[in-house]
Amino acid sequence: MSKPVLFDFFATWCGPCRMQTPILEELAKKMGDSVEIKKVDIDQHMDLAEKYGIRVVPTLVIEKDGKVVQSMEGVTDLSTLENLLKPLVD
């Protein structure tokens, strides 16, 4: 089983996206290598944004074993992210 991947779909011009960044940095510190966090600038990677159906930024998508487990639009708090990711960690 692979580790979960959290995609952070953001845009450089997006204010709430800037609020999400420190939350994800704290999440990375707490969960370490057990979760992979990938930042995806929708203006640079429109193909990925389209593939995942991104309509709002920030949007966080959690994948496990190549399958989308959860998708959240808007700023998501640290405890919610931890609660979603902990059960997915091997």
QUIMOPE-V739915 format. One record per residue. N is the residue number from 1. RES is the residue in three letters. SS is DSSP state (alpha for helix, beta for strand, coil for the rest). PHI is phi as a letter, one per 20 degrees, with the letter a starting at -180 (NA if undefined). PSI is psi in whole degrees, 0 to 359 (none if undefined). Layout:
{{N/RES/SS/PHI/PSI} {N/RES/SS/PHI/PSI}}
This chain:
{{1/MET/coil/NA/140} {2/SER/coil/e/165} {3/LYS/coil/f/155} {4/PRO/beta/f/150} {5/VAL/beta/d/130} {6/LEU/beta/d/116} {7/PHE/beta/e/127} {8/ASP/beta/d/100} {9/PHE/beta/e/119} {10/PHE/beta/b/174} {11/ALA/coil/c/146} {12/THR/coil/f/334} {13/TRP/coil/e/1} {14/CYS/coil/e/116} {15/GLY/alpha/f/308} {16/PRO/alpha/g/331} {17/CYS/alpha/f/322} {18/ARG/alpha/f/332} {19/MET/alpha/f/328} {20/GLN/alpha/f/327} {21/THR/alpha/g/309} {22/PRO/alpha/f/331} {23/ILE/alpha/f/317} {24/LEU/alpha/f/326} {25/GLU/alpha/f/319} {26/GLU/alpha/f/319} {27/LEU/alpha/g/316} {28/ALA/alpha/f/320} {29/LYS/alpha/f/316} {30/LYS/alpha/f/322} {31/MET/alpha/e/346} {32/GLY/alpha/l/221} {33/ASP/alpha/f/0} {34/SER/alpha/f/345} {35/VAL/beta/c/138} {36/GLU/beta/d/127} {37/ILE/beta/d/124} {38/LYS/beta/c/123} {39/LYS/beta/e/131} {40/VAL/beta/c/110} {41/ASP/beta/f/115} {42/ILE/coil/f/335} {43/ASP/coil/f/334} {44/GLN/coil/e/334} {45/HIS/coil/c/61} {46/MET/alpha/f/330} {47/ASP/alpha/f/316} {48/LEU/alpha/f/319} {49/ALA/alpha/g/320} {50/GLU/alpha/f/316} {51/LYS/alpha/g/319} {52/TYR/coil/e/2} {53/GLY/coil/m/38} {54/ILE/coil/f/124} {55/ARG/coil/d/341} {56/VAL/coil/c/141} {57/VAL/coil/c/142} {58/PRO/coil/f/148} {59/THR/beta/c/131} {60/LEU/beta/d/133} {61/VAL/beta/c/127} {62/ILE/beta/d/127} {63/GLU/beta/d/145} {64/LYS/beta/c/126} {65/ASP/coil/l/38} {66/GLY/coil/m/5} {67/LYS/beta/d/138} {68/VAL/beta/f/125} {69/VAL/beta/e/322} {70/GLN/beta/b/146} {71/SER/beta/c/133} {72/MET/beta/c/128} {73/GLU/beta/e/144} {74/GLY/coil/n/177} {75/VAL/coil/f/131} {76/THR/coil/d/133} {77/ASP/coil/f/163} {78/LEU/alpha/g/313} {79/SER/alpha/f/323} {80/THR/alpha/f/315} {81/LEU/alpha/f/316} {82/GLU/alpha/f/316} {83/ASN/alpha/f/326} {84/LEU/alpha/f/324} {85/LEU/alpha/e/325} {86/LYS/alpha/g/316} {87/PRO/coil/f/343} {88/LEU/coil/e/350} {89/VAL/coil/e/130} {90/ASP/coil/f/none}}
